[in-house]
């Protein structure tokens, strides 16, 4: 397995660790880590991926494999160490097996951060180790919001 770091990537290779953006209702605004298994050969519009945290619905207990469209795939973001976040920072919070885009709305006495999710209207407290700086993949480069 290899992590993709290129800022001018033309495509993904087998073994690349990527994130898949969900476009499914109720999951918009979430990203799931996966490994590229192969390009989709027939249409060349996607990749066959195996998710690291999602399990197949067939009761096998095996990781979910599916074809992900090119438009929904991005490299895994490089890690940025954050000692703390400020009010209204846009972040990703790890929950329900994926990273969800939200914004910091406060902090509790335990030091956890409250994250508000526009897509669901939920506000949930997370420890620092389950929050990361949010970035978008735009034209082959990572962009901070």
C-alpha positions as CSV (number, residue, x, y, z in Angstrom):
1,X,0.0,0.0,0.0
2,X,1.2,3.5,-0.7
3,X,-0.1,6.9,0.2
4,X,-0.5,9.3,-2.7
5,X,1.2,12.7,-2.1
6,X,1.4,14.1,-5.6
7,X,-0.3,17.5,-6.1
8,X,-0.6,17.1,-9.9
9,X,-1.9,13.5,-9.9
10,X,-3.2,12.3,-13.3
11,X,-4.7,9.0,-11.9
12,X,-4.5,6.4,-9.2
13,X,-2.6,3.2,-9.1
14,X,-3.4,-0.1,-7.5
15,X,-2.5,0.1,-3.8
16,X,-3.1,3.8,-3.5
17,X,-4.8,4.9,-0.3
18,X,-7.7,7.3,-1.2
19,X,-10.8,8.8,0.2
20,X,-14.2,8.4,-1.4
21,X,-16.8,11.2,-1.1
22,X,-20.3,9.8,-0.5
23,X,-23.1,11.2,-2.6
24,X,-25.7,8.9,-1.0
25,X,-28.6,10.6,0.7
26,X,-27.8,10.9,4.4
27,X,-24.1,10.6,3.9
28,X,-23.3,13.7,1.8
29,X,-20.3,15.5,3.4
30,X,-18.6,12.3,4.4
31,X,-15.4,10.7,3.2
32,X,-14.4,7.0,3.6
33,X,-10.8,5.7,3.4
34,X,-10.2,3.0,0.8
35,X,-7.5,1.3,-1.2
36,X,-7.5,1.2,-5.0
37,X,-7.7,-2.3,-6.3
38,X,-7.9,-1.6,-10.0
39,X,-9.2,0.8,-12.6
40,X,-12.6,0.1,-13.9
41,X,-11.8,-1.4,-17.3
42,X,-15.0,-1.0,-19.3
43,X,-15.6,2.7,-19.0
44,X,-12.4,4.0,-17.5
45,X,-14.6,6.4,-15.4
46,X,-13.8,5.0,-12.0
47,X,-11.8,2.6,-9.8
48,X,-12.5,-0.6,-8.0
49,X,-11.9,0.2,-4.3
50,X,-11.9,-1.7,-1.1
51,X,-13.0,0.3,1.9
52,X,-11.0,0.2,5.1
53,X,-13.9,0.7,7.5
54,X,-17.1,-0.2,5.6
55,X,-18.3,-3.8,5.6
56,X,-20.2,-5.5,2.7
57,X,-24.0,-5.9,3.2
58,X,-23.9,-9.7,2.4
59,X,-23.2,-10.7,6.0
60,X,-19.7,-12.0,5.0
61,X,-18.0,-9.6,7.4
62,X,-15.6,-8.7,4.5
63,X,-14.6,-5.2,3.6
64,X,-16.9,-3.5,1.1
65,X,-15.6,-3.4,-2.5
66,X,-17.3,-1.3,-5.2
67,X,-16.6,0.9,-8.2
68,X,-16.1,4.5,-7.2
69,X,-16.5,7.2,-9.9
70,X,-13.4,9.3,-10.5
71,X,-15.3,12.5,-9.4
72,X,-15.8,11.0,-5.9
73,X,-12.1,10.0,-5.3
74,X,-9.4,12.0,-3.8
75,X,-6.0,11.2,-2.3
76,X,-5.9,10.8,1.5
77,X,-5.1,14.2,2.9
78,X,-1.7,14.6,4.4
79,X,-1.8,14.9,8.2
80,X,-1.6,18.4,9.7
81,X,-1.0,18.4,13.5
82,X,-3.4,20.7,15.2
83,X,-3.0,21.4,18.9
84,X,-6.3,23.2,19.0
85,X,-9.1,24.6,16.9
86,X,-10.9,27.9,16.9
87,X,-14.6,28.8,16.8
88,X,-16.0,28.3,13.3
89,X,-12.9,26.4,12.0
90,X,-14.0,23.9,9.2
91,X,-13.0,20.4,10.3
92,X,-13.5,16.8,9.5
93,X,-14.7,14.6,12.5
94,X,-14.3,10.9,12.5
95,X,-17.7,9.2,13.2
96,X,-19.7,6.3,11.8
97,X,-16.7,4.8,10.0
98,X,-15.8,8.0,8.0
99,X,-14.7,11.6,8.1
100,X,-17.6,14.1,8.2
101,X,-17.3,17.8,7.3
102,X,-18.4,20.2,10.0
103,X,-17.4,23.3,11.9
104,X,-16.3,24.0,15.5
105,X,-19.0,25.6,17.6
106,X,-17.5,25.4,21.0
107,X,-15.7,23.4,23.6
108,X,-16.8,21.6,26.8
109,X,-15.0,21.4,30.2
110,X,-13.5,18.0,29.2
111,X,-11.6,19.7,26.3
112,X,-13.8,18.1,23.7
113,X,-14.9,20.2,20.7
114,X,-18.4,20.6,19.6
115,X,-18.8,20.1,15.8
116,X,-21.9,21.2,13.9
117,X,-22.8,19.4,10.7
118,X,-24.8,21.4,8.2
119,X,-25.9,18.3,6.3
120,X,-27.7,16.8,9.4
121,X,-28.2,19.7,11.8
122,X,-26.4,17.7,14.5
123,X,-23.9,19.1,17.0
124,X,-21.7,16.5,18.6
125,X,-18.7,16.6,21.0
126,X,-15.4,15.0,19.8
127,X,-12.0,14.6,21.4
128,X,-9.1,16.3,19.5
129,X,-7.8,12.9,18.2
130,X,-11.1,12.5,16.2
131,X,-10.9,15.8,14.5
132,X,-8.7,17.0,11.6
133,X,-8.2,20.1,9.6
134,X,-10.6,20.1,6.6
135,X,-9.2,20.6,3.1
136,X,-10.6,20.3,-0.3
137,X,-8.9,18.6,-3.3
138,X,-9.2,21.2,-6.1
139,X,-7.4,20.9,-9.5
140,X,-4.9,18.5,-8.1
141,X,-4.0,20.5,-5.0
142,X,-5.1,20.6,-1.4
143,X,-6.9,23.8,-0.4
144,X,-7.7,25.0,3.1
145,X,-11.0,26.6,3.6
